[in-house]
Amino acid sequence: MNDQLSKAEIGKDAVQHVVEAATTTAGQVASILATALKDVADVLGGFASEVFAIRDSARQTSAEADDPAD
């Protein structure tokens, strides 16, 4: 029995390993980007909530300052 691999099989194995490595790397990068986008959305959402709270406080303060009962 001949245990040697043919050049074609060696080439196929090399290509297969490259494709597997590239796919794994692309998946890891996509995961990193997805997590980063989620984190950015979280931070922007928190900022928007703060802006709304500041706006409401400013409106309330303005209404209290305009109240003739004081």
C-alpha positions as CSV (number, residue, x, y, z in Angstrom):
1,M,0.0,0.0,0.0
2,N,1.3,3.4,-0.9
3,D,1.0,5.9,2.0
4,Q,2.2,8.9,0.1
5,L,-0.2,11.7,-0.7
6,S,-0.4,13.0,-4.2
7,K,0.5,16.5,-5.1
8,A,-3.2,17.2,-5.9
9,E,-4.3,16.0,-2.5
10,I,-1.6,18.0,-0.7
11,G,-2.8,21.1,-2.7
12,K,-6.4,20.4,-1.9
13,D,-5.6,20.1,1.8
14,A,-3.7,23.4,1.7
15,V,-6.5,25.2,0.0
16,Q,-9.0,23.7,2.5
17,H,-7.0,24.9,5.5
18,V,-6.7,28.4,4.0
19,V,-10.4,28.6,3.4
20,E,-11.2,27.3,6.9
21,A,-8.8,29.9,8.4
22,A,-10.2,32.7,6.3
23,T,-13.7,31.8,7.2
24,T,-12.9,31.6,10.9
25,T,-11.2,35.0,10.8
26,A,-14.0,36.6,8.9
27,G,-16.5,35.2,11.5
28,Q,-14.4,36.6,14.4
29,V,-14.2,40.0,12.7
30,A,-17.9,40.0,12.1
31,S,-18.5,39.2,15.7
32,I,-16.2,42.0,16.9
33,L,-18.0,44.5,14.6
34,A,-21.4,43.4,15.6
35,T,-20.5,43.8,19.3
36,A,-19.0,47.2,18.6
37,L,-22.1,48.3,16.8
38,K,-24.3,47.1,19.7
39,D,-22.1,49.0,22.2
40,V,-22.3,52.2,20.1
41,A,-26.0,51.9,19.9
42,D,-26.2,51.4,23.6
43,V,-24.1,54.5,24.3
44,L,-26.0,56.6,21.8
45,G,-29.3,55.5,23.4
46,G,-28.1,56.4,26.8
47,F,-27.0,59.8,25.5
48,A,-30.4,60.4,23.9
49,S,-32.1,59.5,27.2
50,E,-30.0,62.0,29.0
51,V,-30.8,64.7,26.4
52,F,-34.5,64.0,26.9
53,A,-34.2,64.2,30.7
54,I,-32.3,67.5,30.4
55,R,-34.9,68.9,28.0
56,D,-37.7,67.9,30.4
57,S,-35.9,69.4,33.4
58,A,-35.3,72.6,31.5
59,R,-39.0,72.8,30.5
60,Q,-40.1,72.1,34.0
61,T,-37.8,74.8,35.4
62,S,-38.9,77.3,32.8
63,A,-42.6,76.6,33.5
64,E,-41.9,77.1,37.3
65,A,-40.1,80.3,36.6
66,D,-43.0,81.6,34.5
67,D,-45.6,80.5,37.1
68,P,-47.2,83.7,38.5
69,A,-48.1,82.0,41.8
70,D,-44.5,82.5,43.0
